[in-house]
Amino acid sequence: MNDTNLEYLVYGMCIMFHLMMGWVFICRKQGLAKKLIGLLMLLVAVQYAKDLVFLPRFYDDALLMERIASSIDIVTVPLYVLILIEFCRPGWLSKLNAILLEAPFLLLSLLYMLLHVDIFFKAMVVLAIIYGVGCALWTLRELPRYHRRLKEEYSYDEDINLHWLRGVMVLFFAILMFWALSNVCPSPFTDILYMTSSLVGWAVVCYFINKQEMVLRDVITGCDEPCVLPVEGALAQGEDISTVINNEDTDIAADPSLLAGVESMSQLELRLQKCFEEDKVYLDPKLRLSELAVRLGTNRTYLSQYFNQSCAQSFYGYVNDYRVRHSMQLLRDTDYTLDVVASMSGFNSISTFRRAFSQANGCSPLQYRADSRNEGI
């Protein structure tokens, strides 16, 4: 098989893969981000099919044909940006935002194809670089915020964290280098190298995206019901009750509402203690803050503030502390395997269990079991 035939084979594989992934993500009932991925998959398949039309003239110094083909490809750049935005900040996207991001590329591509003026093509390339670099920097800044908000609502992070995005960004940077090489040194070999790396890269991306569960939009955007504090007007937003009580200028006897606030806080602590120590709600591997708030008869925002201010840790940390303590007892008193201990303690996976246990105790679960039994001898 010569290089040309091999190239057509790789093109066919890429088209079939992207059509299949487009169908998977668009036809299933999933979030907006996955539907955007499906749309991108279909557009990439169309782009590959378009390249087959131009392919016989790609290696004959037909600069105009090459740039027209590239200008069509660059139109999809904003779609990558939209997908990253929807993953990192679900709910922010609107039709107007999407149109404003896409419009400059559509206009420049159309002008270049009609007028064949190089400045329009160069402007597209520069704009694509600005979009790419800007979005990469924004994503790196946004990911820590995203994960902080997750820990305020969820007691687990399997299949909802975006740690894989960093690796994907590095992977696509490598693919971009292969794409640049295929443009600087156009040949069947460089095209095959680029398309093969792209196919592998997209397979990895689709694997992670297919596993990804979309989180509640109001968790990441910060939209929530108004915070109802224990005593209306007694505390400022975000002010801890102990700050008010310890203030020398505050006379609790003269303001009974502050005492009522203390009692309300104490009641919440007692109900929370009962939920965790008697009902053992932490054994639910999918426990969420909003579910716990309903159980306690309070709202999510106030409960989150309680964890952050009074407990000095996130909901995620609070729940997993209980899970770790439960697992410590199982490790001391039973011979269950680590998989069983993790599951019985409310952890979704053994990797999360190992990580949480090591952070809390400074040793692995197996080391802890061995040490505890040696001490008992």
C-alpha positions as CSV (number, residue, x, y, z in Angstrom):
1,M,0.0,0.0,0.0
2,N,1.5,3.3,-1.0
3,D,1.3,6.6,1.0
4,T,-1.6,7.9,-1.0
5,N,-3.8,4.9,-0.4
6,L,-2.8,4.8,3.3
7,E,-3.8,8.5,3.5
8,Y,-7.2,7.8,2.1
9,L,-7.6,4.9,4.6
10,V,-6.7,7.2,7.5
11,Y,-9.1,9.8,6.2
12,G,-11.9,7.2,6.1
13,M,-11.2,6.0,9.7
14,C,-11.2,9.6,10.9
15,I,-14.5,10.4,9.2
16,M,-16.2,7.2,10.5
17,F,-14.9,7.8,14.1
18,H,-16.1,11.4,14.2
19,L,-19.5,10.6,12.7
20,M,-20.0,7.9,15.3
21,M,-19.0,10.1,18.2
22,G,-21.2,12.9,16.8
23,W,-24.2,10.6,16.9
24,V,-23.4,9.3,20.4
25,F,-23.2,12.8,22.0
26,I,-26.0,14.5,20.1
27,C,-28.6,11.8,20.1
28,R,-28.4,10.9,23.8
29,K,-30.1,13.1,26.4
30,Q,-27.1,14.8,27.9
31,G,-25.9,18.3,28.9
32,L,-25.1,21.2,26.6
33,A,-21.4,20.6,26.7
34,K,-21.7,17.1,25.4
35,K,-24.1,18.3,22.7
36,L,-21.5,20.9,21.6
37,I,-18.9,18.1,21.5
38,G,-21.3,16.1,19.3
39,L,-21.7,19.1,17.0
40,L,-17.9,19.6,16.8
41,M,-17.5,15.9,16.0
42,L,-19.9,16.2,13.0
43,L,-18.2,19.4,11.8
44,V,-14.7,17.7,12.0
45,A,-16.1,14.8,10.0
46,V,-17.4,17.2,7.3
47,Q,-14.0,18.9,7.3
48,Y,-12.2,15.6,6.7
49,A,-14.6,14.9,3.9
50,K,-14.0,18.4,2.5
51,D,-10.2,17.7,2.6
52,L,-10.7,14.7,0.3
53,V,-12.0,17.0,-2.4
54,F,-8.9,19.3,-2.1
55,L,-6.4,16.4,-1.5
56,P,-5.2,15.9,-5.1
57,R,-4.1,19.6,-5.2
58,F,-2.7,19.8,-1.6
59,Y,0.9,19.0,-2.7
60,D,1.1,21.0,-5.9
61,D,1.8,24.4,-4.3
62,A,-1.8,25.4,-4.6
63,L,-1.6,27.9,-1.8
64,L,-5.0,29.4,-2.5
65,M,-6.7,26.0,-2.2
66,E,-4.8,25.2,0.9
67,R,-5.8,28.5,2.6
68,I,-9.4,28.2,1.6
69,A,-9.5,24.7,3.2
70,S,-7.7,26.0,6.3
71,S,-10.1,29.0,6.6
72,I,-13.0,26.6,6.7
73,D,-11.2,24.5,9.4
74,I,-10.5,27.6,11.6
75,V,-14.2,28.4,11.8
76,T,-14.5,25.7,14.4
77,V,-12.0,27.3,16.8
78,P,-14.8,29.2,18.8
79,L,-16.6,25.9,19.2
80,Y,-13.7,24.5,21.2
81,V,-13.8,27.7,23.4
82,L,-17.6,27.3,23.9
83,I,-17.1,23.7,25.0
84,L,-14.4,24.6,27.6
85,I,-16.6,27.4,28.9
86,E,-19.6,25.1,29.3
87,F,-17.6,22.5,31.1
88,C,-15.9,25.0,33.5
89,R,-18.9,27.3,34.0
90,P,-22.1,25.6,33.1
91,G,-25.0,28.0,32.5
92,W,-23.0,31.0,31.4
93,L,-23.4,30.3,27.7
94,S,-26.3,31.9,25.8
95,K,-27.1,32.1,22.1
96,L,-25.9,35.7,22.0
97,N,-22.5,34.8,23.6
98,A,-22.1,32.0,21.2
99,I,-22.9,34.2,18.2
100,L,-20.5,36.9,19.3
101,L,-17.7,34.4,19.7
102,E,-18.3,32.7,16.3
103,A,-19.2,35.7,14.1
104,P,-15.7,37.2,13.5
105,F,-14.4,33.8,12.1
106,L,-17.5,33.3,9.9
107,L,-17.1,36.8,8.5
108,L,-13.3,36.6,7.9
109,S,-13.6,33.2,6.3
110,L,-16.4,34.3,4.0
111,L,-14.4,37.5,3.0
112,Y,-11.3,35.5,2.2
113,M,-13.1,32.9,0.1
114,L,-14.9,35.7,-1.9
115,L,-12.1,38.2,-2.2
116,H,-8.9,36.1,-1.9
117,V,-7.2,38.8,0.1
118,D,-4.4,37.5,2.4
119,I,-5.1,39.9,5.2
120,F,-8.4,38.2,6.0
121,F,-6.7,34.8,6.3
122,K,-3.9,36.2,8.4
123,A,-6.4,37.9,10.6
124,M,-8.2,34.6,11.1
125,V,-4.9,32.9,12.1
126,V,-4.0,35.7,14.6
127,L,-7.5,35.6,16.1
128,A,-7.4,31.8,16.4
129,I,-4.1,32.1,18.3
130,I,-5.6,34.8,20.6
131,Y,-8.7,32.6,21.2
132,G,-6.6,29.5,21.9
133,V,-4.1,31.1,24.2
134,G,-6.7,33.1,26.0
135,C,-9.0,30.2,26.5
136,A,-6.1,28.0,27.8
137,L,-5.1,30.6,30.4
138,W,-8.7,31.2,31.4
139,T,-9.3,27.4,31.8
140,L,-6.2,27.0,34.0
141,R,-7.4,29.8,36.2
142,E,-11.0,28.6,36.3
143,L,-10.4,24.9,37.1
144,P,-9.3,25.5,40.8
145,R,-12.5,27.6,41.3
146,Y,-14.6,24.9,39.7
147,H,-13.1,22.3,42.0
148,R,-13.6,24.5,45.1
149,R,-17.3,24.9,44.3
150,L,-17.6,21.1,43.8
151,K,-16.3,20.5,47.3
152,E,-19.0,22.9,48.7
153,E,-21.8,20.8,47.2
154,Y,-20.5,17.2,46.6
155,S,-19.0,14.7,49.0
156,Y,-17.3,12.9,46.0
157,D,-15.5,14.0,42.9
158,E,-15.3,10.9,40.7
159,D,-16.5,11.6,37.2
160,I,-17.4,15.2,38.0
161,N,-13.9,16.7,38.4
162,L,-12.1,18.2,35.4
163,H,-8.5,17.2,36.3
164,W,-8.3,15.4,33.0
165,L,-8.7,18.7,31.1
166,R,-5.1,19.7,31.9
167,G,-3.7,16.5,30.3
168,V,-6.1,17.0,27.3
169,M,-4.8,20.5,26.8
170,V,-1.2,19.2,26.6
171,L,-2.3,16.5,24.2
172,F,-4.0,19.0,21.9
173,F,-0.9,21.2,22.0
174,A,1.1,18.2,20.7
175,I,-1.6,17.6,18.0
176,L,-1.3,21.3,17.1
177,M,2.4,20.9,16.5
178,F,1.7,18.0,14.1
179,W,-0.9,20.1,12.3
180,A,1.7,23.0,11.9
181,L,4.2,20.5,10.6
182,S,1.8,19.2,8.0
183,N,1.2,22.8,6.9
184,V,4.9,23.7,6.7
185,C,6.0,20.5,5.1
186,P,2.9,19.2,3.2
187,S,3.2,15.6,2.2
188,P,1.2,12.4,2.6
189,F,3.5,11.3,5.5
190,T,3.0,14.5,7.6
191,D,-0.8,14.4,6.9
192,I,-1.0,10.8,8.1
193,L,1.1,11.7,11.2
194,Y,-1.3,14.5,12.0
195,M,-4.5,12.6,11.4
196,T,-3.3,9.6,13.4
197,S,-2.3,11.7,16.4
198,S,-5.6,13.6,16.1
199,L,-7.6,10.3,16.0
200,V,-5.8,9.0,19.1
201,G,-6.3,12.4,20.9
202,W,-10.0,12.5,20.2
203,A,-10.5,8.9,21.3
204,V,-8.9,9.9,24.7
205,V,-11.0,13.0,24.9
206,C,-14.3,11.2,24.1
207,Y,-13.5,8.6,26.7
208,F,-13.3,11.2,29.5
209,I,-16.2,13.3,28.2
210,N,-18.4,10.2,28.0
211,K,-17.7,9.4,31.6
212,Q,-18.1,13.0,32.8
213,E,-21.2,13.7,34.8
214,M,-22.6,17.3,34.4
215,V,-22.8,19.1,37.7
216,L,-25.6,21.4,38.8
217,R,-25.4,24.7,37.0
218,D,-26.3,26.7,40.1
219,V,-23.4,25.1,42.0
220,I,-20.8,26.6,39.6
221,T,-22.5,29.8,38.7
222,G,-23.1,30.6,42.3
223,C,-26.9,31.0,41.8
224,D,-28.7,29.9,44.9
225,E,-31.7,30.6,47.1
226,P,-31.1,33.6,49.4
227,C,-29.2,32.8,52.5
228,V,-31.6,32.6,55.5
229,L,-29.6,33.3,58.6
230,P,-30.8,32.0,62.0
231,V,-32.0,35.4,63.2
232,E,-33.1,37.9,60.6
233,G,-31.0,41.0,61.0
234,A,-29.0,39.7,63.9
235,L,-26.0,38.8,61.8
236,A,-24.4,40.4,58.8
237,Q,-24.0,38.3,55.7
238,G,-21.1,35.9,56.3
239,E,-20.6,37.0,59.9
240,D,-20.0,34.3,62.4
241,I,-22.2,34.3,65.5
242,S,-19.1,33.9,67.8
243,T,-17.8,37.2,66.5
244,V,-20.9,39.0,67.6
245,I,-21.0,37.3,71.0
246,N,-17.3,38.0,71.7
247,N,-17.7,41.7,70.8
248,E,-17.3,43.7,74.0
249,D,-19.8,46.3,72.7
250,T,-22.5,43.6,72.3
251,D,-24.9,43.2,75.2
252,I,-26.6,39.8,74.7
253,A,-28.9,40.5,77.6
254,A,-30.1,43.7,76.0
255,D,-30.7,41.9,72.6
256,P,-32.4,38.5,73.1
257,S,-32.4,37.9,69.4
258,L,-28.6,37.2,69.5
259,L,-29.2,34.5,72.1
260,A,-31.9,33.0,69.9
261,G,-29.3,33.0,67.2
262,V,-26.9,31.0,69.4
263,E,-29.6,28.5,70.2
264,S,-30.4,28.2,66.5
265,M,-26.7,27.5,65.8
266,S,-26.6,24.9,68.6
267,Q,-29.7,23.2,67.3
268,L,-28.1,22.9,63.8
269,E,-25.0,21.4,65.3
270,L,-27.1,18.9,67.3
271,R,-29.1,17.9,64.2
272,L,-25.9,17.6,62.2
273,Q,-24.2,15.5,64.8
274,K,-27.2,13.2,64.9
275,C,-27.2,12.8,61.1
276,F,-23.5,11.9,61.0
277,E,-23.0,9.9,64.2
278,E,-26.3,8.2,64.6
279,D,-27.8,8.0,61.1
280,K,-24.4,7.8,59.4
281,V,-25.4,9.8,56.4
282,Y,-21.8,9.9,55.3
283,L,-22.1,6.2,54.2
284,D,-24.1,7.4,51.2
285,P,-21.4,7.7,48.5
286,K,-23.5,10.2,46.5
287,L,-24.3,12.5,49.5
288,R,-24.8,16.1,48.4
289,L,-25.0,19.3,50.5
290,S,-28.5,20.2,49.1
291,E,-29.8,16.8,50.2
292,L,-28.3,17.2,53.7
293,A,-29.8,20.7,53.9
294,V,-33.3,19.3,53.2
295,R,-32.8,16.6,55.8
296,L,-31.7,19.3,58.4
297,G,-34.5,21.7,57.5
298,T,-32.2,24.5,56.4
299,N,-31.0,25.8,53.1
300,R,-27.9,25.0,51.2
301,T,-26.2,28.4,51.4
302,Y,-26.5,28.7,55.1
303,L,-25.3,25.1,55.7
304,S,-22.3,25.7,53.4
305,Q,-21.4,28.8,55.4
306,Y,-21.6,26.8,58.6
307,F,-19.1,24.3,57.3
308,N,-16.7,27.0,55.9
309,Q,-16.9,29.3,59.0
310,S,-17.7,27.1,62.0
311,C,-15.9,23.9,60.9
312,A,-13.2,25.7,58.9
313,Q,-13.5,23.1,56.1
314,S,-15.6,22.4,53.1
315,F,-18.6,20.0,53.0
316,Y,-16.4,17.6,51.0
317,G,-13.7,17.6,53.7
318,Y,-16.2,17.3,56.6
319,V,-18.0,14.2,55.1
320,N,-14.7,12.5,54.1
321,D,-13.3,13.0,57.6
322,Y,-16.2,10.9,58.9
323,R,-15.6,8.3,56.2
324,V,-11.9,8.0,57.0
325,R,-12.7,7.5,60.7
326,H,-15.2,4.8,59.8
327,S,-12.6,3.1,57.6
328,M,-10.0,3.2,60.5
329,Q,-12.4,1.2,62.7
330,L,-12.9,-1.3,59.9
331,L,-9.2,-1.6,59.3
332,R,-8.6,-2.3,63.0
333,D,-11.5,-4.7,63.6
334,T,-11.9,-6.6,60.4
335,D,-9.9,-8.4,57.7
336,Y,-11.9,-6.9,54.8
337,T,-10.0,-6.0,51.7
338,L,-9.4,-2.4,50.9
339,D,-12.1,-2.4,48.2
340,V,-14.7,-3.6,50.7
341,V,-13.5,-1.1,53.4
342,A,-13.7,1.8,51.0
343,S,-17.2,0.8,49.8
344,M,-18.5,0.2,53.4
345,S,-17.1,3.6,54.4
346,G,-18.9,5.6,51.7
347,F,-16.1,6.1,49.2
348,N,-16.9,5.8,45.6
349,S,-13.5,4.4,44.6
350,I,-10.5,2.9,46.2
351,S,-8.2,5.6,44.7
352,T,-10.2,8.3,46.5
353,F,-10.2,6.2,49.7
354,R,-6.4,5.8,49.6
355,R,-5.9,9.5,48.9
356,A,-8.2,10.7,51.6
357,F,-6.8,8.2,54.2
358,S,-3.2,9.1,53.4
359,Q,-3.9,12.9,53.7
360,A,-5.7,12.4,57.1
361,N,-3.2,9.9,58.7
362,G,0.1,10.3,56.9
363,C,0.2,6.6,56.0
364,S,-1.5,4.2,53.7
365,P,-4.5,2.1,54.9
366,L,-2.5,-1.1,54.8
367,Q,0.3,0.5,56.9
368,Y,-2.2,1.7,59.4
369,R,-3.8,-1.7,59.7
370,A,-0.3,-3.3,60.3
371,D,0.7,-0.7,62.8
372,S,-2.6,-0.9,64.8
373,R,-2.3,-4.6,65.0
374,N,1.3,-4.5,66.1
375,E,0.4,-2.1,68.9
376,G,-2.3,-4.6,70.0
377,I,0.2,-7.5,70.4
